[in-house]
Amino acid sequence: MPPKASTTRPTAKAGSKPAKPRQKVAPKQPLPVADRLKRLFTSLCAQIDGGHFANAIKTCDKILRLDPHDSDALQTKLFLLLQTDQYAAALALIGGQGGEADEHAFEKAYSLYRLHREEEATNALQALKAKEQDDRGLLHLEAQLAYRQGAYEAAVDLYNQLLDTAVPDSEEQSDILTNLEAAQKHLDFIDSGFLHALDALPSAVSSNLETAPPPQQQTASALASVAAASVPTQDNTDDAAKPPKKVRMKRVPKGVIPGVTPPPDPERWLKKSERSVFTNRRRRGGGGATQGVVETPGSVAGQGAKSAGGAKSKRKK
């Protein structure tokens, strides 16, 4: 049997110091809310300066968890949502502020405009104009709404009003000039452009247009069939989208010219008897192995006489 392991503990060496008992580490106390908010606002400023708006929004959320009514964090988050084109989230944030929503009425109207909710944006804008008359932001938003709704004359008047008070050679002035030119082109076409276009048409075309009856309205089924016929199938679009494959010359055998040399036989890997061009040609005439000998009684008797005569001749000898 193997020897039993000793259960005695090793004794400490003479002169060695006794081991000190481990001290329990006290749990780390959480920072006060004020210190945590200070650190978060420091990180928020750095993220905004660096252009990291997505991380800045997350930091705003952390601040609002600690202090849900922090006005600075709410204002900063609203600004960041507008900068990142998250207009639905901006509207939700404004709606959740309760009585403080009136302070962000312009941001609400702008978000409604960007979400293509023109009627609600116009109502919010009219309520703002009743309180503030000379706000340039309101004039810009009103001009953009008028342009989108097709009121090009009103848009031209508003842009001219903004251009008269804009700072020369500023970014605002260049934007106003661009928008004013677009609105003026639409207005000129409505006033006289389409008439000049009709005058430029040949007389045969213009006379036919004047005498032709109005087009009949197509039924819903006819429109659906036309739309279905005009939409290309996915297979055709995939085939059209695929570019032609280029031949790699390294893989082409020697002496073969792509597009000139005829392609190899696709049945070259099959047996000849399994190919589509195989014809079964059999030989005609005799030849080959026999199927056996047919014996007759005469031949059997002759063979017996020969064998008997042979036996007699052997006995005489």
C-alpha positions in Angstrom: 0.0 0.0 0.0 1.3 3.5 -0.7 2.3 5.6 2.3 -0.3 7.9 3.7 0.2 11.6 3.2 1.1 13.5 6.3 -1.6 15.7 7.7 0.8 17.9 9.8 1.1 21.5 8.8 4.6 22.9 8.2 5.8 24.8 11.1 7.0 28.3 10.7 10.7 28.8 10.5 12.5 30.2 13.5 13.0 33.9 13.3 10.3 34.5 10.6 7.6 37.1 11.1 4.1 36.0 11.7 1.7 36.6 8.8 -0.4 39.7 9.1 -4.2 39.1 8.9 -5.8 40.7 5.8 -7.7 43.8 6.4 -11.2 44.1 5.0 -11.4 46.8 2.3 -14.2 49.2 2.9 -16.7 49.5 0.0 -16.1 52.5 -2.2 -18.7 55.2 -1.5 -20.5 56.6 -4.5 -19.8 60.1 -5.5 -22.4 62.7 -4.6 -24.9 63.7 -7.3 -23.4 67.2 -7.6 -19.9 65.8 -8.4 -21.3 63.3 -10.9 -23.3 66.0 -12.7 -20.1 68.1 -12.8 -18.2 65.3 -14.5 -20.9 64.6 -16.9 -21.2 68.2 -18.0 -17.5 68.3 -18.5 -17.7 65.3 -20.8 -20.7 66.8 -22.6 -18.8 70.0 -23.5 -15.8 68.0 -24.8 -18.1 65.7 -26.9 -19.9 68.7 -28.4 -16.6 70.5 -29.2 -15.3 67.3 -30.9 -18.5 66.9 -32.9 -19.4 63.6 -31.3 -23.1 64.3 -31.2 -24.3 60.7 -30.7 -22.2 60.3 -27.6 -23.3 63.7 -26.4 -27.0 62.7 -26.6 -26.2 59.6 -24.4 -24.4 61.9 -21.9 -27.5 64.1 -21.8 -29.6 61.1 -21.0 -27.3 60.2 -18.1 -27.7 63.8 -16.8 -31.5 63.7 -17.1 -31.6 60.4 -15.2 -29.9 62.1 -12.3 -31.9 65.4 -12.7 -34.9 65.0 -15.0 -35.7 68.8 -14.8 -32.3 70.1 -15.7 -33.0 72.9 -18.2 -29.5 73.0 -19.6 -29.5 69.3 -20.4 -32.9 69.5 -22.0 -32.0 72.4 -24.1 -28.7 70.8 -25.2 -30.4 67.5 -26.0 -33.0 69.3 -28.1 -30.2 71.1 -30.0 -28.4 67.8 -30.6 -31.5 66.1 -31.9 -32.1 68.9 -34.4 -28.5 68.8 -35.5 -28.7 65.0 -36.1 -32.1 65.3 -38.0 -34.0 63.4 -35.3 -37.1 65.5 -35.6 -39.6 63.0 -34.3 -37.5 62.5 -31.2 -37.3 66.3 -30.8 -41.1 66.6 -31.0 -41.4 63.9 -28.3 -38.9 65.7 -26.1 -40.8 69.0 -26.5 -44.1 67.4 -25.8 -42.9 65.8 -22.6 -41.9 69.1 -21.1 -45.4 70.1 -20.2 -45.7 73.8 -19.5 -42.2 74.5 -20.7 -43.1 73.5 -24.3 -44.1 77.1 -25.2 -40.4 78.0 -24.8 -39.5 75.7 -27.7 -42.4 76.6 -30.0 -40.1 77.6 -32.8 -38.3 74.3 -32.6 -41.6 72.5 -32.7 -42.7 74.4 -35.8 -39.4 73.7 -37.5 -39.6 70.0 -36.7 -43.1 69.8 -38.0 -41.9 71.5 -41.3 -39.1 69.0 -41.7 -41.5 66.1 -41.1 -43.7 67.4 -44.0 -46.6 68.2 -41.6 -47.1 71.6 -43.3 -50.6 72.3 -41.9 -49.5 71.8 -38.3 -46.3 73.8 -38.9 -48.4 76.7 -40.4 -50.6 76.8 -37.3 -47.7 76.8 -34.9 -46.0 79.5 -37.0 -49.1 81.7 -36.9 -49.3 81.4 -33.1 -45.6 82.4 -32.9 -46.1 85.4 -35.2 -48.8 86.7 -32.9 -46.2 87.0 -30.1 -43.0 87.9 -32.1 -43.2 90.0 -35.2 -39.6 90.8 -36.1 -37.9 87.4 -35.6 -35.7 86.5 -38.6 -36.0 82.8 -37.9 -39.8 83.1 -38.2 -39.4 84.9 -41.6 -37.1 82.2 -42.9 -39.4 79.4 -41.8 -42.5 81.2 -43.3 -40.7 81.6 -46.6 -39.7 77.9 -46.7 -43.3 76.9 -45.9 -44.6 79.2 -48.7 -42.2 77.8 -51.2 -43.1 74.2 -50.4 -46.9 74.9 -50.5 -46.5 76.5 -54.0 -47.1 80.1 -52.8 -44.0 81.4 -54.8 -45.1 85.0 -54.9 -45.3 85.1 -51.1 -42.0 83.3 -50.8 -40.3 85.9 -53.2 -41.6 88.8 -51.1 -40.4 87.2 -47.8 -36.9 86.5 -49.3 -36.6 90.1 -50.6 -37.5 91.3 -47.1 -34.8 89.1 -45.6 -32.3 90.1 -48.3 -32.7 93.8 -47.5 -31.6 93.4 -43.9 -29.0 90.6 -44.4 -25.3 91.2 -43.6 -23.4 91.6 -46.9 -21.1 88.7 -48.0 -22.5 86.5 -45.2 -23.6 82.8 -45.4 -27.1 83.9 -44.7 -27.1 86.2 -47.7 -25.9 83.5 -50.0 -28.6 81.1 -48.8 -31.3 83.8 -49.3 -30.1 84.5 -52.8 -30.2 80.8 -53.7 -33.7 80.4 -52.4 -34.9 83.6 -54.0 -33.6 82.5 -57.4 -35.4 79.2 -57.1 -38.7 80.8 -56.1 -38.4 83.5 -58.8 -37.9 80.8 -61.5 -41.1 79.0 -60.5 -43.0 82.3 -60.4 -41.7 83.3 -63.9 -42.8 80.0 -65.4 -46.3 80.3 -63.9 -46.7 83.9 -65.1 -45.2 83.7 -68.6 -42.9 80.7 -69.1 -45.5 78.1 -70.0 -47.0 80.5 -72.5 -43.7 81.0 -74.3 -43.3 77.2 -74.3 -46.7 76.8 -76.0 -45.8 79.4 -78.6 -42.6 77.6 -79.4 -44.4 74.4 -80.3 -45.2 73.7 -84.0 -48.6 74.8 -85.2 -49.7 71.2 -85.9 -49.0 70.2 -82.3 -50.6 73.4 -80.7 -53.8 73.0 -82.9 -54.1 69.4 -81.9 -53.8 70.4 -78.2 -56.5 73.0 -78.5 -59.0 70.7 -80.3 -58.2 67.5 -78.5 -60.7 66.3 -75.9 -59.6 66.1 -72.3 -58.0 62.8 -71.4 -60.2 60.2 -69.8 -59.5 59.1 -66.3 -58.1 55.6 -66.1 -59.6 53.1 -63.8 -57.7 51.8 -60.8 -57.3 48.4 -62.4 -55.8 49.9 -65.6 -53.4 52.0 -63.6 -52.4 48.9 -61.6 -51.7 46.9 -64.7 -49.7 49.7 -66.3 -47.7 50.1 -63.1 -47.1 46.4 -62.9 -45.9 46.3 -66.5 -43.6 49.2 -66.0 -41.9 47.7 -63.0 -39.0 45.5 -64.2 -38.8 42.0 -62.7 -36.0 41.3 -60.2 -34.4 38.8 -62.5 -34.1 41.3 -65.3 -32.8 44.0 -63.0 -30.2 41.6 -61.6 -29.1 40.5 -65.0 -28.8 44.1 -66.1 -27.0 45.2 -63.0 -24.3 42.4 -63.3 -21.3 43.7 -65.3 -19.8 41.3 -68.0 -17.2 39.0 -66.6 -13.7 39.5 -67.7 -11.8 36.4 -68.9 -8.6 35.7 -67.0 -5.9 35.0 -69.5 -4.0 33.0 -67.0 -6.7 30.3 -66.9 -7.1 30.1 -70.7 -5.2 27.1 -72.3 -2.4 27.8 -74.7 -3.5 28.3 -78.3 -7.1 29.2 -77.3 -8.5 32.7 -78.2 -11.6 33.7 -76.2 -14.5 34.5 -78.5 -12.7 33.0 -81.6 -11.8 29.4 -80.8 -15.0 27.2 -80.8 -16.0 26.0 -77.3 -15.1 22.3 -76.4 -17.7 19.5 -76.6 -19.8 19.7 -73.5 -20.2 15.8 -73.6 -16.5 15.1 -73.7 -16.7 13.7 -70.2 -19.3 11.1 -71.1 -18.8 7.6 -72.6 -19.2 7.5 -76.3 -22.2 5.2 -75.9 -23.9 7.8 -73.7 -23.3 10.8 -76.0 -26.2 12.2 -78.0 -24.4 11.8 -81.3 -23.7 8.1 -80.8 -25.2 5.6 -83.3 -25.3 1.8 -82.7 -23.6 0.2 -85.7 -23.7 -3.6 -85.8 -21.7 -5.8 -88.2 -23.6 -7.7 -90.9 -22.7 -11.3 -92.0 -21.3 -14.4 -90.3 -18.4 -14.8 -88.1 -17.9 -15.1 -84.5 -18.3 -18.0 -82.1 -20.8 -20.8 -82.8 -23.6 -21.6 -80.4 -22.8 -25.4 -80.4 -22.8 -28.5 -82.6 -26.0 -30.3 -83.5 -25.5 -34.1 -83.6 -27.5 -36.4 -85.9 -28.0 -40.2 -85.4 -26.0 -41.0 -88.6 -23.0 -39.1 -87.4 -23.2 -40.8 -84.0 -23.2 -44.3 -85.7 -20.3 -43.4 -87.9 -18.3 -42.3 -85.0 -19.1 -45.6 -83.1 -17.9 -47.7 -86.1 -14.7 -45.8 -86.3 -14.0 -46.3 -82.7 -14.8 -50.1 -83.0 -12.5 -50.5 -86.0 -9.7 -48.8 -84.2 -10.1 -51.1 -81.3 -9.8 -54.2 -83.5 -6.7 -52.9 -85.2 -5.1 -52.4 -81.8 -5.9 -56.0 -80.8 -4.3 -57.5 -84.0 -1.1 -55.7 -83.3 
